[in-house]
């Protein structure tokens, strides 16, 4: 998984109002998907599995077509796009395309390792 410009320092935050779901206690895996995206289905399974492995981690899937303003704001250019948020909703990693499970776990480790500062 790769960081986007300016996100490696967690400058951008997302909250429950923007995501349409509560943040995970420790981290949140946010997936932007579209209806006919085959890699989105595999990504959904991978992220749900990883979220189920770690207490306090939530998986939130967002339909990109239904949330165009957020897609534009976050510069989501393709589906699936995955954002890894820390406990405060800071974007610590992002990746476009279907991620490997090992990469998701590594990115999640970075998100939960960061100190939760307000």
RANORWO-V592728 format. One record per pair of residues at least 12 apart in sequence whose C-alpha atoms are under 10 Angstrom apart, sorted by sequence separation. I is the first residue (numbers start at 1). J is the second residue. D is the distance in whole Angstrom. If there is no record, write none. Layout:
{{I;J;D} {I;J;D}}
This chain:
{{31;43;8} {32;44;10} {47;59;6} {48;60;9} {64;76;8} {82;94;5} {83;95;7} {31;44;8} {47;60;9} {48;61;10} {64;77;10} {81;94;7} {82;95;5} {83;96;9} {94;107;9} {14;28;10} {30;44;10} {47;61;10} {64;78;9} {81;95;6} {82;96;6} {93;107;7} {44;59;9} {64;79;8} {80;95;8} {81;96;4} {82;97;8} {92;107;8} {93;108;9} {14;30;10} {31;47;8} {44;60;9} {63;79;9} {64;80;9} {79;95;10} {80;96;6} {81;97;6} {82;98;8} {92;108;9} {30;47;9} {44;61;8} {63;80;10} {64;81;10} {78;95;10} {79;96;7} {80;97;5} {81;98;8} {82;99;8} {93;110;9} {29;47;7} {43;61;10} {62;80;10} {76;94;10} {78;96;7} {79;97;6} {80;98;6} {81;99;9} {92;110;8} {93;111;8} {28;47;10} {29;48;9} {61;80;10} {62;81;10} {76;95;10} {77;96;8} {78;97;7} {79;98;8} {80;99;9} {92;111;6} {76;96;8} {84;104;8} {91;111;9} {92;112;10} {29;50;9} {40;61;10} {61;82;9} {83;104;10} {90;111;9} {29;51;8} {60;82;10} {82;104;9} {85;107;9} {86;108;8} {89;111;10} {92;114;9} {28;51;8} {60;83;10} {84;107;7} {85;108;8} {86;109;10} {88;111;10} {27;51;9} {83;107;10} {84;108;7} {86;110;8} {87;111;8} {59;84;10} {85;110;10} {86;111;5} {87;112;7} {84;110;9} {85;111;6} {86;112;6} {90;116;10} {24;51;9} {27;54;9} {34;61;10} {58;85;10} {84;111;7} {85;112;9} {86;113;9} {87;114;9} {88;115;10} {89;116;10} {26;54;9} {27;55;9} {28;56;8} {29;57;7} {30;58;8} {31;59;8} {32;60;9} {33;61;7} {34;62;8} {35;63;8} {57;85;10} {84;112;10} {86;114;7} {87;115;9} {88;116;6} {26;55;8} {27;56;7} {28;57;5} {29;58;6} {30;59;6} {31;60;6} {32;61;6} {33;62;6} {34;63;6} {35;64;9} {57;86;9} {86;115;9} {87;116;6} {88;117;8} {25;55;8} {26;56;5} {27;57;5} {28;58;5} {29;59;5} {30;60;5} {31;61;5} {32;62;5} {33;63;5} {34;64;6} {35;65;8} {57;87;9} {86;116;8} {87;117;9} {88;118;7} {24;55;9} {25;56;5} {26;57;6} {27;58;7} {28;59;6} {29;60;6} {30;61;6} {31;62;6} {32;63;6} {33;64;6} {34;65;7} {56;87;9} {24;56;5} {25;57;6} {26;58;8} {27;59;9} {28;60;7} {29;61;8} {30;62;7} {31;63;8} {32;64;6} {33;65;8} {34;66;9} {23;56;9} {24;57;5} {25;58;8} {31;64;9} {32;65;9} {33;66;10} {23;57;8} {24;58;5} {23;58;7} {24;59;8} {32;67;9} {47;82;9} {22;58;8} {23;59;9} {24;60;9} {43;79;10} {44;80;9} {21;58;9} {22;59;10} {23;60;8} {43;80;7} {21;59;9} {22;60;9} {42;80;10} {43;81;9} {44;82;10} {21;60;7} {32;71;8} {40;79;7} {41;80;9} {43;82;9} {20;60;8} {21;61;9} {39;79;8} {40;80;5} {19;60;7} {20;61;9} {21;62;10} {37;78;10} {38;79;9} {39;80;7} {40;81;9} {19;61;9} {20;62;8} {37;79;7} {38;80;9} {40;82;10} {19;62;7} {36;79;10} {37;80;8} {32;76;8} {34;78;9} {35;79;10} {32;77;10} {33;78;8} {34;79;6} {32;78;8} {33;79;5} {34;80;8} {32;79;6} {33;80;5} {19;67;9} {31;79;8} {32;80;5} {33;81;7} {18;67;9} {31;80;6} {32;81;5} {33;82;9} {30;80;10} {31;81;6} {32;82;6} {19;70;9} {30;81;8} {31;82;5} {32;83;8} {50;101;7} {54;105;9} {57;108;9} {18;70;8} {30;82;6} {31;83;7} {46;98;9} {47;99;9} {49;101;9} {50;102;9} {53;105;10} {29;82;7} {30;83;5} {31;84;9} {46;99;8} {47;100;10} {51;104;10} {29;83;6} {30;84;6} {43;97;9} {44;98;9} {46;100;8} {47;101;8} {50;104;8} {51;105;9} {54;108;9} {28;83;8} {29;84;5} {30;85;8} {43;98;6} {46;101;6} {50;105;7} {54;109;10} {57;112;9} {28;84;6} {29;85;6} {42;98;7} {43;99;7} {45;101;10} {46;102;10} {56;112;10} {27;84;7} {28;85;5} {29;86;9} {40;97;8} {41;98;9} {42;99;9} {43;100;9} {47;104;8} {51;108;9} {27;85;6} {28;86;6} {39;97;7} {40;98;7} {42;100;10} {43;101;9} {46;104;8} {47;105;9} {50;108;9} {26;85;9} {27;86;4} {28;87;7} {39;98;6} {40;99;10} {26;86;6} {27;87;5} {28;88;9} {38;98;10} {39;99;9} {24;85;9} {25;86;9} {26;87;5} {27;88;8} {28;89;8} {30;91;10} {12;74;9} {23;85;8} {24;86;8} {25;87;6} {26;88;8} {27;89;8} {28;90;10} {29;91;10} {23;86;9} {24;87;7} {25;88;9} {26;89;10} {27;90;9} {28;91;9} {31;94;10} {23;87;7} {24;88;9} {25;89;10} {27;91;10} {29;93;10} {30;94;9} {31;95;10} {32;96;9} {23;88;8} {24;89;9} {27;92;10} {29;94;10} {31;96;10} {23;89;7} {22;89;10} {4;74;10} {15;85;10} {4;75;10} {14;85;8} {13;85;8} {14;86;10} {12;85;10} {13;86;9} {15;88;8} {16;89;9} {14;88;8} {15;89;6} {10;85;9} {13;88;7} {14;89;5} {15;90;9} {29;104;9} {10;86;9} {13;89;5} {14;90;7} {12;89;8} {13;90;4} {14;91;8} {10;88;10} {11;89;10} {12;90;6} {13;91;6} {29;107;10} {4;83;10} {10;89;9} {11;90;7} {12;91;6} {13;92;10} {29;108;8} {3;83;9} {10;90;5} {11;91;7} {12;92;9} {28;108;8} {1;82;9} {2;83;10} {3;84;10} {9;90;9} {10;91;5} {11;92;9} {27;108;7} {1;83;9} {8;90;9} {9;91;8} {10;92;5} {26;108;9} {27;109;9} {29;111;10} {1;84;9} {7;90;8} {8;91;8} {9;92;7} {10;93;9} {27;110;10} {28;111;9} {7;91;6} {8;92;6} {9;93;10} {27;111;6} {28;112;10} {6;91;10} {7;92;6} {8;93;7} {26;111;8} {27;112;6} {6;92;10} {7;93;7} {8;94;9} {26;112;6} {27;113;10} {4;91;9} {7;94;8} {25;112;10} {26;113;9} {3;91;9} {4;92;9} {26;114;10} {3;92;7} {4;93;7} {5;94;10} {2;92;9} {3;93;5} {4;94;6} {26;116;9} {2;93;6} {3;94;5} {4;95;8} {1;93;7} {2;94;6} {3;95;7} {1;94;6} {2;95;5} {1;95;5} {2;96;9} {1;96;8} {1;97;10} {1;98;10} {1;99;7} {1;100;9} {1;102;10} {2;103;10} {10;111;10} {1;103;6} {1;104;7} {1;105;10} {3;107;10} {10;114;10} {1;106;9} {2;107;9} {1;107;7}}
